[in-house]
Amino acid sequence: MPELGEGVLAALNHHPEHSEETCAFCTASQEPTEENNVLTDSFDEDANELPGITLEGMAFRNCAGRLGSALVAAGLPQLEAEVRIDGIEGGLPVQSAAHHLIPGNATLKKSDLMPYLHSEGMAVGNIGYDVNGQENGAWLAGNYALRGRNGLASWGPEGTGFFAMYGKDPKEYAFAAIEALRCQFHDAHKDYSQFVLRELNLLAKKLEKGQSLWCPEARQEPDEDPKKRQMKMLVLRLNTISRRLQRFVTNPGPAWRENLVTSRFSLAYIHERILQPRSS
């Protein structure tokens, strides 16, 4: 499978062929508003970027964060399951956490879009974008249920606690979690964040060049200020990017890519469960 490069970036960011299914302009439930931007990640999966960290209140529920709450409010309940692994007596719980498809702290704030978005509460650049909105979220599996409680293992850095207790490769748990919840396993995702950062910078270049950001199918009011509309349409373009990113982290299959993963375990899953069966 080829590496993702400019071709895939272009597919995320541009519209050579209009698709109503992936276009946020065509599927938006409401128009962009004049509300303040929210550009900072809420306390969701970000605290788990350090594998093995132990956090009170994170063992079984993550919905308290703004992104998780937004997903639940949109009718997307937190995913959970029980998996069984050969050699381990009984089932092991699997929990999910809310993942920012466009990470606010790791990508949006570092991107070239920031001169246009400014920061929270500033009058200039407010387009009503919320990085913690449900359009920017997806539930991803993780080690959140394994925190050393109720007789279960404490995951530990890179799954070392899991191995110490069960004598099993933590990859087995991660693979089972991926297949049970039908989404990527999540812990640290530097490569994913770098990919999205490049994508946002491409979008910033379009702004710099004064190119149109809105969908060619979208209706424009005849008396609307084009510059104002372009800035307000940025929120829908960001939502379109999120929607397209979602298919790379949910529903395991050929759409998954080696350099768009949210964990080394997700990368291993692609190699062993997606690529190898196709090549054999």
Secondary structure, DSSP 8 states (H G I E B T S, - for coil): -----HHHHHHHH--SS--TTT-HHHH-SS---S---B-S--SSGGGGSSTT---TT-SS--TTSHHHHHHHHTT----EEEE--TTSSS-EEEEEEEEESS-TTTTGGGSTTHHHH--TT-STT----BTTSGGGEEEEEESTT-BS-TT--B--GGGHHHHHHH-S-HHHHHHHHHHHHTB-B-S--HHHHHHHHHHHHHHHHHHHTT---S-TTS---TTS-HHHHHHHHHHHHHHHHHHHHHTTTBS-STT--TTS-SSHHHHHHIIIIIIHHHH-
